[in-house]
């Protein structure tokens, strides 16, 4: 019986020593990591803090933004029908690779419900392949009640691969009532006109 108690007492003492050692090691991890960061120049803590609850995430620079260039993006609006349709701002200056969001404003000035959609076009025409819209109201058809006002966003990024010769891009929308004749996109650089609502959007 005495031998069993002695074995249990020894085992309990070992477990206590192990627990104390693990606790001390846990407290020592912070200084150890900081020392490694100082020696190697690698900010391990900053890379890992985004996964720590309550930690302030490190600000990671977007290396895709070309800050050596500035492009002026102009916004145009064409309404085919008795309603108001306009951009909230007429132009912005952006760097290629930079995410930008602008608003277009709508109002149904008719005394009846209206279903409408928009066709986008670009000038110069070659810019369309590099004008990437992440969010756009032209993807959907919308219903506005009489007198109803809406503001819808357009979020876009210009591909840094766009030719440096392009200094200005015009994004134009033609807003038309669904169910009527689908109008051609405005301007000679707008591309071929859509022939049915199913082909509209991008």
Secondary structure by P-SEA (a helix, b strand, c coil): caaaaaaaaaaaaaaaaaaaaaaaaaaaaaaaaaaaaaaaccccccccccccccccccccccccccccbbbbbbbbbbbcccbbbbbcccbbbbcccbbbbbbbbbbccccbbbbbbbbbbbcccccccccccccccccbbbbbccbbbbbbbbbbbccccccccccbbbbbbbbbbccccccccccccccccccccccccc
